[in-house]
Amino acid sequence: MSDKAVSIATAEQVSPISSAEPKASTLDKIKRVVWDSLDKSPEERKYVFKIDCWIMTYVCVSYFVKYLDSTNVSNAYVSGMKEDLSFGGKQYNWVSTWYTIGYIIGQVPSQYAINKIRPSIWLPTMEILYGAFVMATAGATTVHQVYCFRFFVGLFESTAYVGIMTLLSNFYLPSEMGKRTCIFQTSSSAAQMFSGYLQSALYSGMNGRGGLAAWRWLFIFDGVITFPVAFVGYFAIPDEPFSSKAKWFNEKDRRIGTERMRKGKINTKPKIKVSDLVALISDWPFWIFSLAFTGHVLGIKLYSYMNLWLKSTGDYSVQQLNNLPTAGYGAQIFFTLCWAWLSDGIGKRWPVVTLATVPAIIGTIILWVWPEHNRAALFAGWYLLFIETGAGALFISWIAETMSTNVEQRYLLIGLVETVSFTFSAWVPLYLYPADEAPRYKYAYPLTFMFFLIEALCALSIALIQHLEKKGVLKNKHEYEVYVEDDEQESHQITAEKESV
């Protein structure tokens, strides 16, 4: 017996879900596309609705708050922070870089931490510390103080995305993950959209109140709304099905949840060792998923500079600088949901990820050509970049599905893919998007075209490799067997054991 045993409940103790998979009727298939719990038994449908209410509500609100702050830095910059703190040269880019450095440092250690500390304790505590440093940014009097605060904001925020994606992979089946991860992703888009309106409102109503500029009130507001959300997390997060201590997650939920994971061949209880990391970096998922996700992260970075282009024209008010990009975030929400439903509907990730890169590639070509006297075309170029964003959530779903039985490597891979991509995001913008060259960046547009192209090619490559693994042409080194173990002392167990390689 391997020492990598993963505890989840046995099928014999669970009656609501049949282990046999009946052939789905056409109506069931339609129901599954519309919403993936409509074709399930009443008991399982009730369970999925319950975890949606608790888990999805919490993670979406939590990430909305975090992304609100991330976007507000850009809005604060064009709403007075630049002048008040005397930003110059590449200092604005360094604000993002210091945030990203903190973000990079925190991700993999956080994934190891939730292997030892319950996510219901770890994630909300990190969120409270995050909120404290967001509020502290409101008191910054120098650019270097902003650097310091943003580093710690990034460090404590780094636990959120990877931790939440791991949490979702512990409760949802592959057929359910695409919608949930993309709905989760839209919370960040909604935050970015709301941020523009919030900064406009604060600039109009709060600028100068209490002797504080509107951009300082923005960070205070961000911090204040973080704390109650964090406290809810202590009660809302159920950790994983087998050992959850959440008050709302009862014994029946535990039985249904653990049987769903068995049925979906998903292990949820990791025992991470150095050998898991060594095995991971010697296999293709680490390298190709990291390259694909890095292309995605570097590509979508460009649209965050739209308001700098608007500011450079000198034709728009502060309110317009904050409001005009929100149309892009609206499109981002719509298309992210479209990608989710389409991907889950066809049961494949690669065609949708590849399709999502097409409008972004067209947008970068428009900006690369830069039709200076055709402002409508430039607006179209910027807005097209927003449409691809949902592909990122599909990649994380794809990772969770690829490593479903290999729980240790799943935890590590989600953290490492994010770490690698943000390592590049820490320094690449310094050279591609120098603030003093906005908006006619010399290299940004052709290289962003390349980033999206790499993302699409990687998606096609992953699909090909997985097809060859399924056919037995290539050996699958990361899929382990899941089976039921009878044990007097651990009657609630199914173990996932590594195949000898």
N, C-alpha and C positions, 0 to 999 in steps of 0.2 A: 504493500500500500504506500503510495507517495505521501510525503509530508506536506503536499500542497492540497490537502483536502479542503473542500469548500462546502460549507453547511447550507443546505436548503431542504425543505420538507419533502417527505416521500409522497409518491402518487397514491399509495394505499390509504393515506390519511385524508385525502382530499376528494370530496365528491362533486363540487360544483363544476369541475372542468374534466371533460373526458380526455384521456390520453390519446385516443384515436382521433384522427383528423378526417372528418367526413368530407366527401367531395362537395365543394361549394356550388350552389346554384347560381344562375345568372343574377337573380335578385340579391343574393347574399354578396356577390361580387360588387354590385352597384352600391349596396349599403356600405361595404367596406371602403369604397372609394370616397363616398360622401363623408362618413365618419367611421373610424375603424372599430368602434365598439358596438355598432348597430347590429352586426351579424353574430354577436356573442350571446351566450346564455344570459338569462336575467341576473343570475348571481354574479357572473363575471362583469357584466355591464355595470352593475351597481358598484362593484369594486373599482373598476376603471374610472367611473365618474367620481368616486370618493377621492382617489389619489390625484385625479386631475384638479379637484377643488382645493386640496391641500398643497400638493407639490407644485403644480403649474402656477397657481395663483401666487405662491410665495416667490418662486424663482423669477417669474416675470416682473413682479413689483420690485424685487431686490435688484435685478439687473437694470431695470428702468432707472432706478435711482443712481446706480453707478455710472451708467452711460450718460446720464444727464450731466454729471460733473465733467466727464471726459469731453463732451461737446462744449460745455460752458467755458472751457479754457479758451477755445477759439472765439466764441462769442464775446467773452470778456476782453480779449485782446483787441477786437475791432470796436469795442464800446468804451474805451477809455483806459484800460490797463496799460496799453502800449505807451501812451503819453505820460500817465502818472508815474510809471516806474522806469521811464526812459529806455525802453527796449531799442536795440539797434543791431545791425548786422544779422548774424545767425542766432541771436539769443532766443528768439521765439522757437526756433528749431531745437535748441538745447533744452527748453522746457519739456518738449515732447520726448527728447532723448533720455533725460533723467528719469522721467516717469517710466519709460520703457525699460530702462536698466533695472529699476526696482521690480517691474513686472516680470522680467526674465528671471531674476534671482529667486523669486518666490514660488514659481509654478511647480517645479518638480519636487522641492521639499514639501510643498503643500500636499501633493498627491501621496507622498510617503506619510505625512502627518495624519491624513484621514484613514490611512491603513492602521494607525495606532490609536488615534483619538476619534471619537464619534463625530461625523460631519455635523450633527445637530449641536455640537459644542464648538467645534473648530470654526466652521463657516460664519456663524453669527458673531463670534468674538472678533474674528478678523474684520468683519463688517463694522463693528463699533470703532475699532482702531482706525479704520479707513475714514469713517465719518469725522473723527476728531481732527485728522490732518487736512481733510477738505476744508473744514471750518477755519483751521489755522491759516490757510492760504489767504483768507480775507484780511488778515492782519499784516501781510507781507509789505515791507517798505522798500525792498531792493529786489533786483532780478535774482540774485543768488539765494535769497530766502525762498523765492518761488521754486528754484531748482530743488532745494532741500525738501520742501513740503511735497513737491510732486514725486520725488523719489519714494517717499514713504507711502504716499497715496497709491502709487503703482505697486509697491511691495505688498500692501495689504489687500489691494484689489485683485492681485494675481490669483488669489485662492478661489475667486468666484466662478469664472467661466469654466475652468477645468473641473472644479469641484461639482458644479451644477450639472455639467454634461455627464460626469461619472455617476452622479445621483440618478439622473434620468435613465442611464443605461442599466441601473440596478432594478428598475421597476417596470420598464416598458419593453415590449417585444419589438423585433426589427420592423414589423409592419406598422408599428405605432410611433417609432422614433422620429421619422422624417417630419411628420406634422408637429410633434411636440418640440423638437429642436428648432424648427423654423418659427413656430409661434413664439418660442423663447427668444429667438433672434429678432423678431419684430418688436419686442419690448425695447431693444436698443435703438431701433429705427424710430419708434414713437418718442423715445427720450430725446433723440437728436432733433426731431421735428418740434417737440414741445419746448426745447431749450431756446430756440429762436424766438418763439412767442413770449416765453418767460423773460428773456433778456430785454425784449422790446417793452414789455409791461413794466419791468423794474426801472428801465431807463426813463420811462415817462412818469412813473409814480413815486419812485424811491430814490432817485438820484439826488444826493445831497442830504437826505434824511439822516438825522443823528450825526451829521458830519461825515457820512460815508458815501463814496461813489457807488453808483448802481452795480458796477461789476463786483464790488466787495459784498454787497447784499446778496448777490448771486451765489457766492460760495457759502455764505451763512445759511441761506435757504437750503442749499444742497445738503449741508451737514445736519441741519435740524431734522429734515425728513428721513435721514438715514437711520437714526437711532431707534424709532419705533418699529421700523421694518426689521432691523436686526434682532430686536427682542422677540418678535413674532417667530423668527427662525428657530429659536430654542425649542419651540413647541410644534412647529409645522414640519420640520425636517425629520423623516422617519428612518434615516440611515440606510438600511437595506432590509429586505423582507424577513430574513430569518431571525435577526436579533434586535429588531426595532423596539425601542422603549417609548415611542410616541404614544401618548394617552389615547389618541383617536384611532390608532392602528391596533385593532383587537385580534383575538386568536383566529377568528374566521378569516380576517384579512390576511393574516400571516400564512394560513394554509393555502388560500387562493393565490397569493402573491408568490410564494415559493414554488408552487406547482406550475405557475405560468413561466417562471424562470427555467424550471426543469424542461418544460415543454418547448421552450424557445432555445434550449441548450445554452443558457446564459448562467455563468457562475458569478457569484456576488461577494464572496468573502476572501480577500486576498491575504497572502503571506509573502510579502515582497522580499526578495533576496537579491544579492549582487548578481547571481547567476541569471536571474530574470532579465536584468539590464543587458548583460553580455549576449544572451540569446536574442534579445530584441534587436540590438544594433547589428547583429549578423544576419538578419532576415530582411527581405525587401520592404515590408510595410513601413518600417521606420524611414527608410531613405526616400521612397517615392511619395508617401503621404506627406512627409516633411517638405519635400520640394514643391508638391502641389499646393499645400497650404501656405507656404512662403510666397509663392506666386500670387495667391489670392490676397493675402494680407498686404503685400507691397502694392498690388494693383489698386485695391480699394482705398489706399491711403490718399490717392490723388484727389478724390472728390471733397475731402475735408479742407482743401485749399480754394474752394469755389468762392468763399466770401472774401478772400484776399484779392481775387480777380475783380470782384464787384467793387471792392474798396479802391482798387487801382484806377477804375474808370472815373472816379470823382462825381458820378452821376446819381448816387443813391444815398439816402439818409441812413442814419444808424439803424432805425427800425427796419428799413428795406434790406440792409446788409444782413440782418438776422433772420428776416422772414423769407426772402427769396429762395434760399437753399432748402426750405422746408418742403417745397414741392417735390424735390428729389427724394426726400425721406418718405413722403407719401407714396411715391412710385415704388420705393424700396419695400415698403410694407406689403403693397399689393402683389408685387412679383415674388417676394419671398414666400408668401402663402401659395401663390400659383405653383412655384417650384416644389413646394412641400406636397401638395395634393397630387401633382402630376407624378412625382417620384414615387410616392407610396402607391399611387394608382397602378403604375406599370410595374412596380416591384423592383425597380433598378435605379441606381444613383448616377451612373456614368452618363447616360444620354442627357439627363437634366442638367448636370453640372456643366457639361460641354455646351449645351444650348444657352445656359445663363451667361457664358463668357462672350457670346456673339454680340449683344448690344454694347457691352463694355468695350470690346475691341473696336467696334464702329465709332464709339465716342472718343476713344484715344486717337483714332485716325483723324477725326475732325479737328481735335485740339492740336494734333501734330501739324496738320496743314495750316491751322490758325487763320481762318477767314476773317481778318481783322475788321473789315467793314460790314460784316454780316453778323450782327449781334444775335439774331435768332438762331443761327447755326451754332454759335458758341454756347448759347444756353442749352441747345439740344445736345451738344457734345458733353457738357458737364452733367446734365441730367441722366444721360444714358449710362454713365459710370455707376450710378446708384443701383441699377437694376440687378447687377450680378451678386450683390452682397449675400443673399440667401444661400448661395453655393457653399459658403463656409460652414453653415450648420449641417448641410447634407454631407460634407466631408467628415464631420465629427460623428454623425450617425453611421456613416460607412465604416469608420474606424471601429466603432463599438460593435458593429455587426461582424466585421472581419475577425475581431479578437473576442468574440462573445464567450467562448468556452475558456479562453486563456485570461483569467481575471487579472493576474499580476501584470501581464504585458499590456492589457487594456488600460489599466490605471496609468502605467508608465508612458504608454504611447500617446495618450491624450495630453499629458503634461509635456512630453518632449516635443511633440509636433508644434504646440503653442510656443514653447521656449525657443525652438529653432527659428520659427517664423518671426517672432518678436526680437530675436537677436539681430536679425537683418534689419528689422524695422527701426532698431535703435540708431543705426548709423547711416543707412541708405538715404533717408530724407534730408540729412545734413548736406548731401551733395546734389540730390535731385531737386530739392525745393528750397533753396536759400530765399529767405523772406525778402531780402533786398533786391531779388531778381524777379519777384512776382509781377505779372503772371506768365511772362514769357520765359519759362524755364528751358534751359538749353537742351538737357538730356531727358527730362522727366517724361515727356509724351511718348517718344519712341521706346524707351525702356519699359514704360507701363504697358504699352502694346505687347512687348515681349513677355512681361510677367503673366498677363492673361493668356497668352498663347501657350506658355509653359504649363499653366494650370490645366488647360484643355487637353494638351498632349499627355500629361500625367494621368488624367482621368481615363483616357483611352488606354493607356499602358496598364493601369491597375485592372481595368475590365478584362484586358487580354490575358494578363497573368492569372487572374482568378478563374477565367474560363479554362486555361490550361491545367490549373490545379484540380479543377472539378473533373476534367477528363483523365486525370492521372498522368499527364505528360510531365508536369512539374510536381514535386513533392510539397505538400502543405505542412510546414514546420510549426505552425502556430494554432492549429485546431486540435483540441484534446477531446477524448471520449467522455461522455457524461453517462453515468449509470447509477442505479439505485444500490445503496449499501444497506444490508440488514445488520443492525448492531444494537444490542440490548441497552447499552449506555447512551447511545446517540441515535435514537429511533427516528429523529427528524432529519436524517442526513442523506444527501446524495453527494457523491464525490466525483470530482473531475481530476483525472490522473493523466499525467503526461505520457504520450506514446514514446517509446524509446526511439531516439534519433540516431 
